[in-house]
Amino acid sequence: MIKNIRLLCALALFSFGQHQANAQSDGDLAKATQNPLAAMYSLPFQNNTTFDNEPHGRAQNILNIQPVIPVGIGSKVNLISRIIIPIITQPSSTEDKSSTGVGDIVYTAWLSPTKKTKITWGVGPVLQIPTSSEANEFGSREFGIGPSLVVLTTIDKWVTGFVTNNIKTFGDVSENKFLFQYFVNYNLANAWYLVTAPIMTANWNGAEGQKWVIPVGAGAGKVIRIGKQPINLSAHLYYNVEKPDGVGDLQTRFQIQFLFPKKPKPE
């Protein structure tokens, strides 16, 4: 009996130790998902919905499929490639219906030093690739290019920083659009975290008072495992304090991100 009790205690301690190791590993993964420059392959599916758009009060939905592919450039620099493929459900401005299609793909390539410092940064070009299903409705179908920058820092349980870019197109449709996303993450126990990461955009060609979309809000997330596969889940709610006429007030964002924590091999 005593041997059996000892065996059960040993198994319990081993199981607890394994749980703690997984929790620690998942906590590290949660922090890595909050770093756009993390040298980790991932496949996020991010769904953004803006409700009650005028004139018919319908929702606009954008599902962004955005694989992240890191490649080591020697031993001192990583190239972090992020591809955003938008699947857009757009409400009609003339009829009480919506249509769905593919938008213009956005490709960003950040060069980031591998040396660990207090401030992590990456810089590189952002490209708009004309892939939209229909011009004007789902995108401009114009090639665009511009600069992009990421800056962040990690302090204890906090991960904070920003991503920004500006794309200017060259063609029949002239676009000049700006994006700025700051993010503040606070990491909790068991791979949970709290986050605010609103995506602010500006159309520099828009009329006065019609240029900006500025949301405020927050969300929460957690890294889970299905079998051995780590997955990052998050949900957000935002309110547009500044927006063009016709755009709805409320936004939701839901994301499922498949994680593949393997270091990239140098070229």
C-alpha positions in Angstrom: 0.0 0.0 0.0 2.8 2.4 1.0 4.6 1.7 -2.3 1.4 2.4 -4.2 0.9 5.7 -2.4 4.5 6.7 -3.1 4.0 5.7 -6.8 0.8 7.8 -7.0 2.6 10.8 -5.4 5.5 10.5 -7.8 3.1 10.3 -10.7 1.2 13.3 -9.4 4.4 15.3 -9.0 5.6 14.3 -12.4 2.3 15.3 -13.9 2.3 18.7 -12.1 5.9 19.3 -13.2 4.9 18.6 -16.8 1.9 20.9 -16.5 4.1 23.6 -15.1 6.6 23.1 -18.0 3.8 23.3 -20.5 2.4 26.4 -18.8 5.8 28.1 -18.9 6.3 27.1 -22.5 2.8 28.4 -23.4 3.4 31.6 -21.5 6.6 32.2 -23.6 4.6 31.5 -26.7 2.0 34.0 -25.7 4.7 36.7 -25.3 6.2 35.6 -28.7 2.8 36.1 -30.4 2.7 39.7 -29.2 6.0 40.4 -31.0 5.6 41.0 -34.7 9.3 40.3 -35.1 9.4 37.0 -33.3 11.4 34.4 -35.3 8.5 32.0 -35.3 6.4 30.7 -38.1 2.7 31.3 -37.6 -0.5 31.3 -39.5 -3.1 33.8 -38.1 -6.7 34.0 -39.3 -7.9 37.4 -38.1 -11.6 38.4 -38.5 -12.5 42.1 -38.3 -16.2 43.2 -38.3 -17.5 46.8 -38.4 -21.2 46.9 -37.6 -24.0 49.1 -38.7 -22.5 50.8 -41.7 -24.7 53.3 -43.6 -26.9 53.5 -45.5 -28.5 50.2 -44.8 -27.0 49.4 -41.4 -25.1 46.3 -42.7 -21.8 44.9 -41.4 -18.5 45.0 -43.2 -16.4 41.9 -42.6 -12.7 41.4 -43.4 -11.0 38.0 -42.8 -7.3 38.5 -43.0 -5.2 35.4 -43.7 -1.7 36.5 -42.7 1.1 34.0 -42.6 4.4 35.1 -41.0 7.6 33.6 -42.4 10.9 34.4 -40.7 14.2 33.7 -42.5 17.7 34.1 -41.0 20.0 36.3 -43.0 23.3 35.1 -41.7 23.6 35.1 -37.9 22.9 38.8 -37.3 19.7 39.7 -39.1 16.2 38.1 -39.6 13.9 38.8 -42.5 10.4 38.7 -41.2 7.8 38.4 -44.1 4.2 39.0 -43.4 1.5 38.5 -46.1 -2.0 39.7 -45.5 -4.7 38.2 -47.8 -8.0 39.9 -47.1 -11.3 38.2 -47.8 -13.9 41.1 -47.7 -17.6 41.1 -47.3 -18.6 44.6 -48.4 -22.1 46.1 -47.9 -23.5 47.8 -51.0 -23.9 51.6 -50.9 -27.0 51.4 -53.1 -28.8 48.2 -52.2 -29.6 46.3 -49.0 -27.2 43.5 -49.7 -23.5 42.6 -49.5 -20.9 40.9 -51.8 -17.7 39.0 -51.0 -14.4 39.0 -52.7 -10.6 39.1 -52.3 -8.9 42.4 -51.6 -5.4 43.6 -52.6 -2.7 41.6 -50.9 -0.3 43.5 -48.6 3.3 42.1 -48.2 5.7 43.5 -45.6 9.4 42.6 -45.2 11.0 43.7 -42.0 14.8 43.4 -41.4 15.5 43.0 -37.7 18.7 42.5 -35.8 18.9 39.1 -33.9 21.0 40.6 -31.1 18.8 41.0 -28.0 18.5 44.5 -26.7 16.0 46.5 -24.6 14.3 47.9 -27.8 13.5 45.5 -30.6 13.0 47.0 -34.0 12.5 46.1 -37.7 12.3 48.2 -40.8 11.6 47.4 -44.5 9.2 47.9 -47.4 5.5 47.3 -47.6 4.0 46.4 -50.9 0.4 46.4 -52.1 -0.2 43.7 -54.8 -3.2 44.3 -57.1 -5.2 41.1 -56.5 -8.7 42.5 -55.7 -11.7 40.7 -57.2 -13.2 43.9 -58.4 -11.8 47.4 -58.5 -13.2 50.0 -56.1 -15.4 47.5 -54.3 -12.7 45.3 -52.7 -9.6 47.3 -53.5 -8.0 49.6 -56.1 -6.2 47.0 -58.1 -3.2 49.2 -58.1 0.4 48.5 -57.2 1.6 50.4 -54.1 4.8 50.7 -52.1 6.0 52.5 -48.9 8.0 52.2 -45.7 7.2 50.1 -42.6 8.5 50.2 -39.1 8.1 48.1 -36.0 9.4 49.0 -32.5 8.7 47.2 -29.3 10.0 46.4 -25.8 9.4 43.7 -23.2 9.4 44.5 -19.5 8.5 41.7 -17.1 4.9 40.9 -18.0 4.5 43.8 -20.4 5.0 43.8 -24.2 4.4 47.2 -25.8 5.2 48.8 -29.1 3.8 49.9 -32.5 3.6 48.9 -36.2 3.3 51.6 -38.8 3.4 51.9 -42.6 2.3 54.2 -45.4 1.4 52.9 -48.9 1.2 55.1 -52.0 -0.1 53.7 -55.3 1.0 54.4 -58.8 -1.6 54.1 -61.5 -5.1 55.3 -62.5 -6.3 55.2 -58.9 -4.2 57.3 -56.6 -4.1 56.1 -53.0 -2.0 57.4 -50.1 -2.9 55.6 -47.0 -1.4 55.4 -43.5 -1.6 52.7 -40.8 -0.6 52.9 -37.2 -1.2 50.2 -34.6 0.1 50.5 -31.1 -0.1 47.5 -28.8 0.0 47.0 -25.0 -0.1 43.5 -23.7 -0.1 42.4 -20.0 0.6 38.7 -19.5 -1.2 36.7 -16.8 -0.8 33.2 -15.5 -1.6 30.1 -17.6 -0.8 31.8 -20.9 -3.7 34.3 -20.6 -3.1 38.0 -21.5 -4.9 41.3 -21.7 -4.3 43.5 -24.8 -5.2 46.7 -26.5 -4.1 46.9 -30.1 -6.4 49.3 -32.1 -5.6 49.7 -35.8 -5.7 53.4 -36.8 -5.8 54.3 -40.5 -5.8 57.5 -42.5 -6.7 58.2 -46.1 -4.6 61.2 -46.9 -6.6 61.8 -50.1 -9.9 62.0 -48.1 -11.8 65.2 -47.5 -11.3 67.2 -44.3 -13.0 65.3 -41.5 -13.1 62.1 -43.5 -9.5 60.9 -43.4 -9.2 59.0 -40.1 -10.5 55.8 -38.5 -9.5 55.9 -34.8 -10.7 53.0 -32.6 -10.3 52.6 -28.8 -10.9 49.4 -26.9 -9.3 46.2 -25.6 -9.4 42.4 -25.6 -8.0 39.2 -24.1 -6.3 36.1 -25.3 -4.8 32.8 -24.4 -2.4 30.2 -25.9 -4.0 26.7 -25.8 -2.9 23.3 -27.2 -4.9 20.9 -29.3 -2.7 17.8 -29.0 0.8 19.2 -29.5 -0.3 22.1 -31.7 -0.1 25.5 -29.9 -2.8 27.9 -30.9 -3.2 31.6 -29.9 -6.8 32.7 -29.5 -7.9 36.3 -28.9 -11.1 38.5 -28.9 -11.3 42.3 -29.0 -13.9 45.0 -28.9 -13.3 48.5 -30.2 -15.3 51.8 -30.6 -14.5 54.2 -33.4 -14.1 57.7 -31.8 -13.2 59.2 -35.2 -14.4 57.9 -38.5 -15.6 58.9 -42.0 -19.3 59.4 -42.6 -21.1 56.1 -43.1 -18.7 53.9 -41.2 -20.1 52.1 -38.1 -19.2 52.7 -34.5 -18.4 49.2 -33.2 -15.7 46.8 -34.3 -14.9 43.3 -33.2 -11.8 41.3 -33.8 -11.4 37.5 -33.4 -8.2 35.7 -34.1 -7.0 32.1 -34.2 -3.3 31.8 -34.8 -1.5 28.5 -35.4 2.0 28.6 -34.0 5.0 26.7 -35.3 7.9 27.6 -32.8 10.9 26.6 -34.9 13.8 28.8 -35.4 14.4 29.9 -39.0 17.4 28.5 -40.8 20.0 31.0 -42.1 20.1 31.4 -45.9 
